[in-house]
Amino acid sequence: MRSVLRTFAAACCALLMLIGLNVGTAQAATVEVKLGTDAGMLAFEPSTVTIKSGDTVKFINNKLAPHNAVFEGHDEYSHGDLAFNPGESWEETFTEAGTFDYYCEPHRGAGMVGKVVVE
């Protein structure tokens, strides 16, 4: 009887350790932003995304090319090269909290602006 209880207790401890390891492991997320809306508007879709530090934003060229994403005061996140082909994409990983405003250089005057909020 004692050996059964010891085996059961050891199995419970091992199970609790495995559960504890999985609880503390958070996966970084990737959020997609379309450059040009599905309806053909000169806008980022969505125009504002809220993410956590360590998450990634994937910018995908959609419609009415060319597009890019220039972050004011943050060259490390800017993608100045123009994307011409539908489906062309790039990713930026944000590691610091804050609000990061960006725009499409060719279409800024048309109001093509966006924002990444990093919590």
Order of alpha helices (4+ residues) and beta strands (2+ residues): alpha-beta-beta-beta-beta-beta-beta-beta-beta-beta
